[in-house]
Amino acid sequence: MNIELDNNNSHPLNDTNSKWLSEFVSIYQQLSTDNLHLLNVIYHQDVVFADPMHEVKGLIALHCYFEGLYQNLTSCDFVIEHVIEQGNSAAIYWQMTYQHPKLNKGKVVTVYGNSRLLEQDDKVIYHRDFLDLGSMLYEQIPLLGQLIKWVKNRAVK
């Protein structure tokens, strides 16, 4: 099953998807520092969340992790581009734009990634993000970013 999103990226066009997955897509597209309590709606109490930086276990640990991530951001938005659902699992392809005052000279950074989700009891029990951590973080740090870009350019020659 696929969900295609309209130009506003606000509502799935496919109403046949599971409730848990539709809620996940909807909440992630509105998630911010002001509404992290919505994580309770979509994540299981025993969730395992992993990304290239960390792995956390349990809903309380996930809340703490997200609070830390969002704490210094000026903005962070997700656009869900494509969703594939099969049984109790899903793959989500997304675009994240964020702004941090100390990264990329305070300008917006765009990162593309995808997530693997597993469902239990109508909530996400497992969430693993796949993304280029270099483009998200390391390349945005002054001096280090320039060095990484130089190394990348040298590697293709």
N, CA, C and O atoms as a GROMACS GRO file, in nm:
protein
  628
    1MET      N    1   0.083  -0.118   0.000
    1MET     CA    2   0.000   0.000   0.000
    1MET      C    3   0.087   0.125   0.000
    1MET      O    4   0.191   0.127   0.067
    2ASN      N    5   0.050   0.225  -0.071
    2ASN     CA    6   0.124   0.350  -0.077
    2ASN      C    7   0.037   0.466  -0.034
    2ASN      O    8  -0.084   0.465  -0.055
    3ILE      N    9   0.099   0.565   0.028
    3ILE     CA   10   0.032   0.691   0.059
    3ILE      C   11   0.100   0.796  -0.027
    3ILE      O   12   0.222   0.810  -0.021
    4GLU      N   13   0.024   0.869  -0.103
    4GLU     CA   14   0.078   0.984  -0.175
    4GLU      C   15   0.021   1.108  -0.108
    4GLU      O   16  -0.097   1.112  -0.074
    5LEU      N   17   0.103   1.207  -0.089
    5LEU     CA   18   0.059   1.327  -0.019
    5LEU      C   19   0.030   1.438  -0.118
    5LEU      O   20   0.093   1.446  -0.224
    6ASP      N   21  -0.065   1.524  -0.082
    6ASP     CA   22  -0.098   1.636  -0.169
    6ASP      C   23   0.010   1.743  -0.161
    6ASP      O   24   0.106   1.727  -0.086
    7ASN      N   25  -0.004   1.849  -0.235
    7ASN     CA   26   0.098   1.954  -0.240
    7ASN      C   27   0.122   2.020  -0.106
    7ASN      O   28   0.232   2.070  -0.081
    8ASN      N   29   0.022   2.022  -0.018
    8ASN     CA   30   0.040   2.080   0.114
    8ASN      C   31   0.111   1.985   0.209
    8ASN      O   32   0.153   2.024   0.318
    9ASN      N   33   0.125   1.860   0.165
    9ASN     CA   34   0.187   1.757   0.248
    9ASN      C   35   0.122   1.747   0.385
    9ASN      O   36   0.189   1.719   0.484
   10SER      N   37  -0.008   1.769   0.389
   10SER     CA   38  -0.076   1.769   0.518
   10SER      C   39  -0.163   1.647   0.540
   10SER      O   40  -0.183   1.606   0.654
   11HIS      N   41  -0.216   1.587   0.434
   11HIS     CA   42  -0.306   1.473   0.450
   11HIS      C   43  -0.271   1.365   0.349
   11HIS      O   44  -0.249   1.394   0.231
   12PRO      N   45  -0.267   1.240   0.394
   12PRO     CA   46  -0.248   1.131   0.299
   12PRO      C   47  -0.367   1.124   0.204
   12PRO      O   48  -0.481   1.145   0.245
   13LEU      N   49  -0.340   1.094   0.079
   13LEU     CA   50  -0.448   1.081  -0.018
   13LEU      C   51  -0.508   0.941  -0.016
   13LEU      O   52  -0.618   0.921  -0.068
   14ASN      N   53  -0.438   0.845   0.044
   14ASN     CA   54  -0.484   0.708   0.048
   14ASN      C   55  -0.546   0.679   0.184
   14ASN      O   56  -0.476   0.674   0.285
   15ASP      N   57  -0.677   0.659   0.187
   15ASP     CA   58  -0.747   0.637   0.314
   15ASP      C   59  -0.744   0.491   0.358
   15ASP      O   60  -0.801   0.456   0.461
   16THR      N   61  -0.679   0.404   0.280
   16THR     CA   62  -0.679   0.262   0.314
   16THR      C   63  -0.564   0.222   0.405
   16THR      O   64  -0.555   0.106   0.445
   17ASN      N   65  -0.477   0.314   0.438
   17ASN     CA   66  -0.365   0.281   0.525
   17ASN      C   67  -0.411   0.260   0.669
   17ASN      O   68  -0.516   0.308   0.710
   18SER      N   69  -0.329   0.190   0.744
   18SER     CA   70  -0.357   0.162   0.884
   18SER      C   71  -0.366   0.291   0.964
   18SER      O   72  -0.302   0.392   0.932
   19LYS      N   73  -0.446   0.285   1.068
   19LYS     CA   74  -0.464   0.401   1.155
   19LYS      C   75  -0.331   0.445   1.216
   19LYS      O   76  -0.300   0.564   1.218
   20TRP      N   77  -0.251   0.350   1.264
   20TRP     CA   78  -0.125   0.384   1.329
   20TRP      C   79  -0.032   0.458   1.234
   20TRP      O   80   0.038   0.552   1.274
   21LEU      N   81  -0.031   0.416   1.108
   21LEU     CA   82   0.058   0.478   1.010
   21LEU      C   83   0.008   0.616   0.969
   21LEU      O   84   0.087   0.709   0.954
   22SER      N   85  -0.121   0.629   0.950
   22SER     CA   86  -0.178   0.760   0.917
   22SER      C   87  -0.153   0.861   1.028
   22SER      O   88  -0.120   0.976   1.002
   23GLU      N   89  -0.168   0.816   1.154
   23GLU     CA   90  -0.140   0.905   1.269
   23GLU      C   91   0.007   0.944   1.273
   23GLU      O   92   0.041   1.059   1.299
   24PHE      N   93   0.095   0.848   1.246
   24PHE     CA   94   0.238   0.876   1.246
   24PHE      C   95   0.272   0.985   1.145
   24PHE      O   96   0.340   1.082   1.178
   25VAL      N   97   0.224   0.968   1.022
   25VAL     CA   98   0.251   1.066   0.916
   25VAL      C   99   0.197   1.202   0.955
   25VAL      O  100   0.266   1.303   0.942
   26SER      N  101   0.075   1.207   1.003
   26SER     CA  102   0.012   1.333   1.041
   26SER      C  103   0.090   1.403   1.153
   26SER      O  104   0.115   1.523   1.145
   27ILE      N  105   0.127   1.329   1.255
   27ILE     CA  106   0.195   1.390   1.370
   27ILE      C  107   0.335   1.436   1.333
   27ILE      O  108   0.377   1.544   1.376
   28TYR      N  109   0.409   1.357   1.255
   28TYR     CA  110   0.544   1.398   1.220
   28TYR      C  111   0.547   1.526   1.138
   28TYR      O  112   0.643   1.603   1.144
   29GLN      N  113   0.442   1.549   1.061
   29GLN     CA  114   0.439   1.670   0.980
   29GLN      C  115   0.400   1.793   1.060
   29GLN      O  116   0.403   1.904   1.007
   30GLN      N  117   0.364   1.775   1.187
   30GLN     CA  118   0.332   1.891   1.272
   30GLN      C  119   0.418   1.894   1.398
   30GLN      O  120   0.399   1.982   1.482
   31LEU      N  121   0.511   1.801   1.412
   31LEU     CA  122   0.591   1.789   1.534
   31LEU      C  123   0.680   1.912   1.554
   31LEU      O  124   0.744   1.960   1.461
   32SER      N  125   0.683   1.960   1.678
   32SER     CA  126   0.768   2.074   1.714
   32SER      C  127   0.797   2.067   1.864
   32SER      O  128   0.749   1.977   1.933
   33THR      N  129   0.876   2.160   1.912
   33THR     CA  130   0.908   2.163   2.055
   33THR      C  131   0.784   2.185   2.140
   33THR      O  132   0.780   2.145   2.256
   34ASP      N  133   0.682   2.246   2.082
   34ASP     CA  134   0.560   2.276   2.157
   34ASP      C  135   0.465   2.159   2.170
   34ASP      O  136   0.372   2.164   2.251
   35ASN      N  137   0.485   2.053   2.092
   35ASN     CA  138   0.389   1.943   2.098
   35ASN      C  139   0.454   1.805   2.103
   35ASN      O  140   0.401   1.709   2.047
   36LEU      N  141   0.567   1.795   2.168
   36LEU     CA  142   0.634   1.665   2.180
   36LEU      C  143   0.550   1.563   2.256
   36LEU      O  144   0.577   1.443   2.249
   37HIS      N  145   0.448   1.609   2.328
   37HIS     CA  146   0.357   1.516   2.396
   37HIS      C  147   0.284   1.425   2.296
   37HIS      O  148   0.234   1.319   2.333
   38LEU      N  149   0.279   1.467   2.168
   38LEU     CA  150   0.214   1.385   2.066
   38LEU      C  151   0.290   1.255   2.039
   38LEU      O  152   0.235   1.162   1.980
   39LEU      N  153   0.415   1.248   2.083
   39LEU     CA  154   0.490   1.124   2.069
   39LEU      C  155   0.417   1.009   2.139
   39LEU      O  156   0.425   0.895   2.095
   40ASN      N  157   0.346   1.040   2.247
   40ASN     CA  158   0.271   0.938   2.321
   40ASN      C  159   0.162   0.874   2.236
   40ASN      O  160   0.126   0.759   2.258
   41VAL      N  161   0.110   0.949   2.140
   41VAL     CA  162   0.002   0.899   2.056
   41VAL      C  163   0.053   0.794   1.959
   41VAL      O  164  -0.019   0.698   1.928
   42ILE      N  165   0.175   0.809   1.910
   42ILE     CA  166   0.223   0.722   1.802
   42ILE      C  167   0.325   0.616   1.844
   42ILE      O  168   0.343   0.517   1.773
   43TYR      N  169   0.391   0.637   1.958
   43TYR     CA  170   0.495   0.542   1.998
   43TYR      C  171   0.450   0.453   2.114
   43TYR      O  172   0.383   0.497   2.207
   44HIS      N  173   0.489   0.327   2.105
   44HIS     CA  174   0.464   0.227   2.209
   44HIS      C  175   0.551   0.257   2.331
   44HIS      O  176   0.659   0.314   2.317
   45GLN      N  177   0.505   0.221   2.447
   45GLN     CA  178   0.579   0.242   2.572
   45GLN      C  179   0.720   0.182   2.566
   45GLN      O  180   0.813   0.236   2.625
   46ASP      N  181   0.734   0.070   2.495
   46ASP     CA  182   0.863   0.000   2.487
   46ASP      C  183   0.935   0.024   2.355
   46ASP      O  184   1.012  -0.061   2.310
   47VAL      N  185   0.913   0.137   2.293
   47VAL     CA  186   0.972   0.168   2.163
   47VAL      C  187   1.125   0.161   2.167
   47VAL      O  188   1.189   0.195   2.266
   48VAL      N  189   1.181   0.118   2.055
   48VAL     CA  190   1.325   0.128   2.030
   48VAL      C  191   1.339   0.224   1.913
   48VAL      O  192   1.285   0.201   1.805
   49PHE      N  193   1.413   0.332   1.935
   49PHE     CA  194   1.434   0.435   1.833
   49PHE      C  195   1.584   0.443   1.806
   49PHE      O  196   1.664   0.460   1.898
   50ALA      N  197   1.622   0.432   1.679
   50ALA     CA  198   1.764   0.438   1.644
   50ALA      C  199   1.783   0.531   1.525
   50ALA      O  200   1.705   0.531   1.431
   51ASP      N  201   1.890   0.609   1.532
   51ASP     CA  202   1.933   0.691   1.420
   51ASP      C  203   2.085   0.684   1.416
   51ASP      O  204   2.144   0.618   1.502
   52PRO      N  205   2.151   0.750   1.321
   52PRO     CA  206   2.297   0.738   1.314
   52PRO      C  207   2.372   0.789   1.437
   52PRO      O  208   2.490   0.761   1.452
   53MET      N  209   2.305   0.864   1.525
   53MET     CA  210   2.373   0.919   1.642
   53MET      C  211   2.348   0.839   1.769
   53MET      O  212   2.438   0.827   1.852
   54HIS      N  213   2.228   0.786   1.786
   54HIS     CA  214   2.191   0.724   1.912
   54HIS      C  215   2.093   0.609   1.892
   54HIS      O  216   2.034   0.593   1.786
   55GLU      N  217   2.078   0.531   1.998
   55GLU     CA  218   1.968   0.436   2.009
   55GLU      C  219   1.910   0.453   2.148
   55GLU      O  220   1.983   0.450   2.247
   56VAL      N  221   1.780   0.471   2.154
   56VAL     CA  222   1.713   0.487   2.284
   56VAL      C  223   1.603   0.383   2.296
   56VAL      O  224   1.543   0.341   2.197
   57LYS      N  225   1.578   0.342   2.420
   57LYS     CA  226   1.477   0.240   2.446
   57LYS      C  227   1.377   0.294   2.547
   57LYS      O  228   1.414   0.339   2.655
   58GLY      N  229   1.251   0.287   2.510
   58GLY     CA  230   1.144   0.331   2.597
   58GLY      C  231   1.095   0.470   2.562
   58GLY      O  232   1.170   0.554   2.513
   59LEU      N  233   0.968   0.493   2.589
   59LEU     CA  234   0.903   0.620   2.553
   59LEU      C  235   0.959   0.738   2.631
   59LEU      O  236   0.973   0.847   2.576
   60ILE      N  237   0.992   0.718   2.758
   60ILE     CA  238   1.049   0.828   2.838
   60ILE      C  239   1.185   0.869   2.782
   60ILE      O  240   1.212   0.989   2.769
   61ALA      N  241   1.269   0.772   2.749
   61ALA     CA  242   1.400   0.802   2.691
   61ALA      C  243   1.385   0.871   2.555
   61ALA      O  244   1.463   0.961   2.522
   62LEU      N  245   1.285   0.830   2.478
   62LEU     CA  246   1.260   0.894   2.348
   62LEU      C  247   1.220   1.040   2.366
   62LEU      O  248   1.268   1.127   2.293
   63HIS      N  249   1.133   1.067   2.462
   63HIS     CA  250   1.095   1.206   2.493
   63HIS      C  251   1.219   1.289   2.527
   63HIS      O  252   1.237   1.399   2.474
   64CYS      N  253   1.303   1.238   2.613
   64CYS     CA  254   1.425   1.310   2.653
   64CYS      C  255   1.515   1.335   2.532
   64CYS      O  256   1.571   1.444   2.518
   65TYR      N  257   1.528   1.236   2.446
   65TYR     CA  258   1.612   1.249   2.327
   65TYR      C  259   1.558   1.359   2.236
   65TYR      O  260   1.633   1.444   2.189
   66PHE      N  261   1.428   1.356   2.210
   66PHE     CA  262   1.368   1.457   2.122
   66PHE      C  263   1.376   1.596   2.184
   66PHE      O  264   1.402   1.694   2.113
   67GLU      N  265   1.356   1.606   2.314
   67GLU     CA  266   1.369   1.737   2.380
   67GLU      C  267   1.509   1.792   2.360
   67GLU      O  268   1.526   1.911   2.334
   68GLY      N  269   1.609   1.707   2.373
   68GLY     CA  270   1.747   1.749   2.351
   68GLY      C  271   1.773   1.791   2.208
   68GLY      O  272   1.842   1.890   2.183
   69LEU      N  273   1.718   1.716   2.112
   69LEU     CA  274   1.736   1.748   1.971
   69LEU      C  275   1.672   1.882   1.935
   69LEU      O  276   1.732   1.964   1.865
   70TYR      N  277   1.552   1.903   1.982
   70TYR     CA  278   1.476   2.022   1.946
   70TYR      C  279   1.515   2.146   2.026
   70TYR      O  280   1.480   2.258   1.989
   71GLN      N  281   1.587   2.127   2.135
   71GLN     CA  282   1.617   2.236   2.229
   71GLN      C  283   1.682   2.357   2.164
   71GLN      O  284   1.641   2.470   2.190
   72ASN      N  285   1.782   2.336   2.080
   72ASN     CA  286   1.856   2.448   2.024
   72ASN      C  287   1.819   2.481   1.880
   72ASN      O  288   1.882   2.566   1.817
   73LEU      N  289   1.718   2.413   1.827
   73LEU     CA  290   1.678   2.439   1.689
   73LEU      C  291   1.589   2.561   1.678
   73LEU      O  292   1.502   2.584   1.762
   74THR      N  293   1.611   2.638   1.574
   74THR     CA  294   1.522   2.750   1.543
   74THR      C  295   1.395   2.696   1.478
   74THR      O  296   1.285   2.745   1.505
   75SER      N  297   1.412   2.594   1.393
   75SER     CA  298   1.297   2.529   1.328
   75SER      C  299   1.337   2.388   1.286
   75SER      O  300   1.455   2.358   1.270
   76CYS      N  301   1.237   2.304   1.270
   76CYS     CA  302   1.257   2.168   1.220
   76CYS      C  303   1.124   2.120   1.163
   76CYS      O  304   1.024   2.114   1.234
   77ASP      N  305   1.125   2.086   1.034
   77ASP     CA  306   1.002   2.044   0.967
   77ASP      C  307   1.029   1.919   0.885
   77ASP      O  308   1.136   1.901   0.828
   78PHE      N  309   0.928   1.832   0.879
   78PHE     CA  310   0.936   1.712   0.798
   78PHE      C  311   0.830   1.717   0.689
   78PHE      O  312   0.717   1.759   0.712
   79VAL      N  313   0.870   1.676   0.570
   79VAL     CA  314   0.776   1.654   0.461
   79VAL      C  315   0.785   1.505   0.429
   79VAL      O  316   0.891   1.455   0.390
   80ILE      N  317   0.675   1.435   0.447
   80ILE     CA  318   0.670   1.293   0.415
   80ILE      C  319   0.644   1.282   0.266
   80ILE      O  320   0.540   1.326   0.217
   81GLU      N  321   0.739   1.223   0.194
   81GLU     CA  322   0.729   1.217   0.048
   81GLU      C  323   0.665   1.089  -0.003
   81GLU      O  324   0.595   1.090  -0.104
   82HIS      N  325   0.690   0.979   0.067
   82HIS     CA  326   0.638   0.851   0.018
   82HIS      C  327   0.631   0.753   0.134
   82HIS      O  328   0.719   0.751   0.220
   83VAL      N  329   0.528   0.672   0.136
   83VAL     CA  330   0.510   0.573   0.242
   83VAL      C  331   0.474   0.439   0.178
   83VAL      O  332   0.388   0.432   0.090
   84ILE      N  333   0.541   0.335   0.223
   84ILE     CA  334   0.510   0.199   0.178
   84ILE      C  335   0.476   0.118   0.302
   84ILE      O  336   0.553   0.113   0.397
   85GLU      N  337   0.360   0.054   0.300
   85GLU     CA  338   0.316  -0.026   0.414
   85GLU      C  339   0.299  -0.171   0.372
   85GLU      O  340   0.244  -0.200   0.266
   86GLN      N  341   0.347  -0.261   0.458
   86GLN     CA  342   0.326  -0.404   0.436
   86GLN      C  343   0.308  -0.471   0.572
   86GLN      O  344   0.402  -0.477   0.651
   87GLY      N  345   0.190  -0.521   0.597
   87GLY     CA  346   0.163  -0.584   0.726
   87GLY      C  347   0.181  -0.485   0.839
   87GLY      O  348   0.122  -0.378   0.839
   88ASN      N  349   0.264  -0.523   0.937
   88ASN     CA  350   0.286  -0.435   1.052
   88ASN      C  351   0.414  -0.353   1.038
   88ASN      O  352   0.469  -0.305   1.137
   89SER      N  353   0.462  -0.338   0.915
   89SER     CA  354   0.583  -0.258   0.894
   89SER      C  355   0.560  -0.153   0.785
   89SER      O  356   0.469  -0.165   0.703
   90ALA      N  357   0.645  -0.052   0.789
   90ALA     CA  358   0.634   0.055   0.689
   90ALA      C  359   0.772   0.115   0.664
   90ALA      O  360   0.859   0.114   0.750
   91ALA      N  361   0.787   0.168   0.544
   91ALA     CA  362   0.906   0.246   0.508
   91ALA      C  363   0.856   0.385   0.471
   91ALA      O  364   0.763   0.400   0.392
   92ILE      N  365   0.919   0.485   0.530
   92ILE     CA  366   0.877   0.624   0.507
   92ILE      C  367   0.996   0.700   0.450
   92ILE      O  368   1.106   0.695   0.505
   93TYR      N  369   0.973   0.770   0.341
   93TYR     CA  370   1.077   0.852   0.278
   93TYR      C  371   1.041   0.997   0.304
   93TYR      O  372   0.928   1.039   0.278
   94TRP      N  373   1.137   1.074   0.355
   94TRP     CA  374   1.107   1.208   0.402
   94TRP      C  375   1.217   1.307   0.369
   94TRP      O  376   1.329   1.271   0.332
   95GLN      N  377   1.180   1.432   0.384
   95GLN     CA  378   1.273   1.544   0.372
   95GLN      C  379   1.261   1.624   0.502
   95GLN      O  380   1.151   1.663   0.542
   96MET      N  381   1.374   1.646   0.565
   96MET     CA  382   1.375   1.726   0.688
   96MET      C  383   1.449   1.856   0.659
   96MET      O  384   1.557   1.856   0.600
   97THR      N  385   1.389   1.966   0.700
   97THR     CA  386   1.459   2.095   0.695
   97THR      C  387   1.468   2.145   0.838
   97THR      O  388   1.370   2.144   0.912
   98TYR      N  389   1.586   2.189   0.874
   98TYR     CA  390   1.604   2.241   1.009
   98TYR      C  391   1.697   2.361   1.006
   98TYR      O  392   1.769   2.385   0.909
   99GLN      N  393   1.692   2.436   1.114
   99GLN     CA  394   1.775   2.555   1.127
   99GLN      C  395   1.830   2.558   1.269
   99GLN      O  396   1.756   2.548   1.367
  100HIS      N  397   1.962   2.572   1.278
  100HIS     CA  398   2.031   2.578   1.406
  100HIS      C  399   2.124   2.699   1.400
  100HIS      O  400   2.196   2.715   1.301
  101PRO      N  401   2.126   2.782   1.502
  101PRO     CA  402   2.205   2.905   1.496
  101PRO      C  403   2.356   2.883   1.479
  101PRO      O  404   2.425   2.972   1.430
  102LYS      N  405   2.407   2.766   1.518
  102LYS     CA  406   2.552   2.743   1.510
  102LYS      C  407   2.593   2.655   1.392
  102LYS      O  408   2.712   2.627   1.375
  103LEU      N  409   2.498   2.613   1.311
  103LEU     CA  410   2.529   2.527   1.197
  103LEU      C  411   2.492   2.596   1.067
  103LEU      O  412   2.389   2.664   1.060
  104ASN      N  413   2.574   2.579   0.965
  104ASN     CA  414   2.549   2.636   0.833
  104ASN      C  415   2.522   2.786   0.839
  104ASN      O  416   2.438   2.839   0.766
  105LYS      N  417   2.594   2.853   0.927
  105LYS     CA  418   2.580   2.998   0.946
  105LYS      C  419   2.436   3.038   0.980
  105LYS      O  420   2.391   3.147   0.945
  106GLY      N  421   2.365   2.949   1.047
  106GLY     CA  422   2.228   2.978   1.087
  106GLY      C  423   2.125   2.961   0.977
  106GLY      O  424   2.007   2.988   0.998
  107LYS      N  425   2.169   2.917   0.858
  107LYS     CA  426   2.076   2.898   0.745
  107LYS      C  427   2.010   2.761   0.752
  107LYS      O  428   2.056   2.671   0.823
  108VAL      N  429   1.902   2.747   0.678
  108VAL     CA  430   1.827   2.622   0.673
  108VAL      C  431   1.911   2.512   0.608
  108VAL      O  432   1.981   2.535   0.509
  109VAL      N  433   1.903   2.392   0.664
  109VAL     CA  434   1.970   2.273   0.612
  109VAL      C  435   1.861   2.173   0.573
  109VAL      O  436   1.765   2.153   0.647
  110THR      N  437   1.876   2.111   0.456
  110THR     CA  438   1.781   2.010   0.409
  110THR      C  439   1.850   1.875   0.404
  110THR      O  440   1.960   1.862   0.351
  111VAL      N  441   1.784   1.775   0.460
  111VAL     CA  442   1.838   1.639   0.465
  111VAL      C  443   1.728   1.543   0.418
  111VAL      O  444   1.613   1.555   0.459
  112TYR      N  445   1.766   1.449   0.333
  112TYR     CA  446   1.673   1.345   0.289
  112TYR      C  447   1.705   1.216   0.362
  112TYR      O  448   1.822   1.184   0.385
  113GLY      N  449   1.602   1.143   0.398
  113GLY     CA  450   1.623   1.017   0.467
  113GLY      C  451   1.502   0.928   0.457
  113GLY      O  452   1.403   0.960   0.392
  114ASN      N  453   1.513   0.814   0.524
  114ASN     CA  454   1.399   0.724   0.531
  114ASN      C  455   1.398   0.655   0.666
  114ASN      O  456   1.499   0.651   0.736
  115SER      N  457   1.284   0.603   0.699
  115SER     CA  458   1.264   0.538   0.829
  115SER      C  459   1.199   0.403   0.809
  115SER      O  460   1.112   0.385   0.724
  116ARG      N  461   1.243   0.308   0.889
  116ARG     CA  462   1.178   0.177   0.895
  116ARG      C  463   1.098   0.172   1.025
  116ARG      O  464   1.152   0.199   1.132
  117LEU      N  465   0.972   0.139   1.014
  117LEU     CA  466   0.883   0.135   1.130
  117LEU      C  467   0.823  -0.004   1.145
  117LEU      O  468   0.790  -0.070   1.046
  118LEU      N  469   0.809  -0.048   1.270
  118LEU     CA  470   0.735  -0.170   1.302
  118LEU      C  471   0.626  -0.134   1.402
  118LEU      O  472   0.648  -0.053   1.492
  119GLU      N  473   0.510  -0.194   1.385
  119GLU     CA  474   0.393  -0.162   1.468
  119GLU      C  475   0.360  -0.276   1.563
  119GLU      O  476   0.374  -0.394   1.530
  120GLN      N  477   0.317  -0.238   1.682
  120GLN     CA  478   0.262  -0.334   1.779
  120GLN      C  479   0.154  -0.261   1.858
  120GLN      O  480   0.178  -0.151   1.907
  121ASP      N  481   0.039  -0.321   1.870
  121ASP     CA  482  -0.074  -0.261   1.944
  121ASP      C  483  -0.110  -0.122   1.892
  121ASP      O  484  -0.139  -0.032   1.970
  122ASP      N  485  -0.108  -0.105   1.759
  122ASP     CA  486  -0.144   0.021   1.693
  122ASP      C  487  -0.050   0.136   1.725
  122ASP      O  488  -0.087   0.253   1.712
  123LYS      N  489   0.073   0.104   1.767
  123LYS     CA  490   0.173   0.208   1.792
  123LYS      C  491   0.308   0.162   1.737
  123LYS      O  492   0.329   0.042   1.715
  124VAL      N  493   0.397   0.256   1.716
  124VAL     CA  494   0.530   0.222   1.664
  124VAL      C  495   0.615   0.166   1.777
  124VAL      O  496   0.637   0.233   1.878
  125ILE      N  497   0.661   0.042   1.759
  125ILE     CA  498   0.744  -0.025   1.859
  125ILE      C  499   0.892  -0.017   1.821
  125ILE      O  500   0.980  -0.027   1.906
  126TYR      N  501   0.919   0.003   1.690
  126TYR     CA  502   1.056   0.011   1.641
  126TYR      C  503   1.062   0.118   1.533
  126TYR      O  504   0.980   0.120   1.442
  127HIS      N  505   1.160   0.207   1.544
  127HIS     CA  506   1.178   0.316   1.447
  127HIS      C  507   1.327   0.332   1.424
  127HIS      O  508   1.402   0.362   1.517
  128ARG      N  509   1.370   0.311   1.300
  128ARG     CA  510   1.511   0.329   1.266
  128ARG      C  511   1.521   0.427   1.151
  128ARG      O  512   1.461   0.406   1.045
  129ASP      N  513   1.597   0.535   1.171
  129ASP     CA  514   1.619   0.636   1.068
  129ASP      C  515   1.749   0.608   0.994
  129ASP      O  516   1.850   0.573   1.054
  130PHE      N  517   1.744   0.625   0.863
  130PHE     CA  518   1.862   0.615   0.777
  130PHE      C  519   1.878   0.750   0.708
  130PHE      O  520   1.788   0.796   0.638
  131LEU      N  521   1.994   0.813   0.727
  131LEU     CA  522   2.020   0.943   0.667
  131LEU      C  523   2.171   0.966   0.662
  131LEU      O  524   2.248   0.897   0.727
  132ASP      N  525   2.210   1.065   0.584
  132ASP     CA  526   2.350   1.102   0.572
  132ASP      C  527   2.384   1.199   0.686
  132ASP      O  528   2.353   1.318   0.678
  133LEU      N  529   2.446   1.146   0.790
  133LEU     CA  530   2.480   1.228   0.906
  133LEU      C  531   2.581   1.337   0.870
  133LEU      O  532   2.580   1.445   0.930
  134GLY      N  533   2.666   1.310   0.772
  134GLY     CA  534   2.762   1.411   0.728
  134GLY      C  535   2.692   1.535   0.674
  134GLY      O  536   2.725   1.647   0.713
  135SER      N  537   2.594   1.514   0.584
  135SER     CA  538   2.524   1.630   0.528
  135SER      C  539   2.435   1.697   0.632
  135SER      O  540   2.410   1.817   0.624
  136MET      N  541   2.387   1.620   0.728
  136MET     CA  542   2.300   1.678   0.830
  136MET      C  543   2.379   1.757   0.934
  136MET      O  544   2.333   1.862   0.979
  137LEU      N  545   2.495   1.709   0.972
  137LEU     CA  546   2.565   1.768   1.085
  137LEU      C  547   2.708   1.810   1.054
  137LEU      O  548   2.741   1.929   1.057
  138TYR      N  549   2.794   1.714   1.023
  138TYR     CA  550   2.937   1.742   1.012
  138TYR      C  551   2.970   1.849   0.908
  138TYR      O  552   3.055   1.935   0.931
  139GLU      N  553   2.903   1.843   0.793
  139GLU     CA  554   2.932   1.940   0.687
  139GLU      C  555   2.880   2.079   0.721
  139GLU      O  556   2.914   2.176   0.652
  140GLN      N  557   2.799   2.091   0.824
  140GLN     CA  558   2.742   2.221   0.863
  140GLN      C  559   2.826   2.291   0.969
  140GLN      O  560   2.798   2.406   1.004
  141ILE      N  561   2.927   2.223   1.022
  141ILE     CA  562   3.012   2.281   1.126
  141ILE      C  563   3.124   2.361   1.060
  141ILE      O  564   3.191   2.309   0.971
  142PRO      N  565   3.146   2.486   1.102
  142PRO     CA  566   3.253   2.567   1.043
  142PRO      C  567   3.387   2.492   1.048
  142PRO      O  568   3.414   2.420   1.144
  143LEU      N  569   3.468   2.510   0.948
  143LEU     CA  570   3.598   2.448   0.929
  143LEU      C  571   3.588   2.298   0.904
  143LEU      O  572   3.639   2.250   0.802
  144LEU      N  573   3.526   2.223   0.992
  144LEU     CA  574   3.511   2.079   0.972
  144LEU      C  575   3.432   2.052   0.844
  144LEU      O  576   3.467   1.963   0.766
  145GLY      N  577   3.327   2.128   0.821
  145GLY     CA  578   3.246   2.114   0.701
  145GLY      C  579   3.327   2.138   0.575
  145GLY      O  580   3.313   2.065   0.477
  146GLN      N  581   3.412   2.239   0.578
  146GLN     CA  582   3.497   2.268   0.462
  146GLN      C  583   3.595   2.153   0.437
  146GLN      O  584   3.618   2.116   0.322
  147LEU      N  585   3.650   2.099   0.543
  147LEU     CA  586   3.743   1.987   0.530
  147LEU      C  587   3.673   1.864   0.472
  147LEU      O  588   3.727   1.798   0.384
  148ILE      N  589   3.555   1.834   0.520
  148ILE     CA  590   3.480   1.718   0.470
  148ILE      C  591   3.445   1.736   0.323
  148ILE      O  592   3.457   1.642   0.245
  149LYS      N  593   3.401   1.855   0.285
  149LYS     CA  594   3.369   1.880   0.145
  149LYS      C  595   3.494   1.868   0.057
  149LYS      O  596   3.485   1.818  -0.055
  150TRP      N  597   3.608   1.911   0.107
  150TRP     CA  598   3.734   1.898   0.033
  150TRP      C  599   3.768   1.750   0.014
  150TRP      O  600   3.806   1.709  -0.096
  151VAL      N  601   3.756   1.672   0.120
  151VAL     CA  602   3.784   1.528   0.112
  151VAL      C  603   3.689   1.461   0.013
  151VAL      O  604   3.732   1.377  -0.066
  152LYS      N  605   3.562   1.495   0.016
  152LYS     CA  606   3.465   1.438  -0.078
  152LYS      C  607   3.502   1.470  -0.222
  152LYS      O  608   3.497   1.384  -0.309
  153ASN      N  609   3.540   1.595  -0.246
  153ASN     CA  610   3.579   1.635  -0.381
  153ASN      C  611   3.702   1.560  -0.428
  153ASN      O  612   3.711   1.521  -0.544
  154ARG      N  613   3.797   1.539  -0.339
  154ARG     CA  614   3.920   1.466  -0.373
  154ARG      C  615   3.890   1.318  -0.400
  154ARG      O  616   3.955   1.256  -0.484
  155ALA      N  617   3.793   1.264  -0.330
  155ALA     CA  618   3.760   1.122  -0.343
  155ALA      C  619   3.703   1.088  -0.481
  155ALA      O  620   3.719   0.975  -0.528
  156VAL      N  621   3.638   1.183  -0.545
  156VAL     CA  622   3.577   1.155  -0.676
  156VAL      C  623   3.672   1.182  -0.791
  156VAL      O  624   3.637   1.157  -0.907
  157LYS      N  625   3.791   1.232  -0.762
  157LYS     CA  626   3.887   1.262  -0.870
  157LYS      C  627   3.978   1.145  -0.896
  157LYS      O  628   4.065   1.152  -0.983
   0.00000   0.00000   0.00000
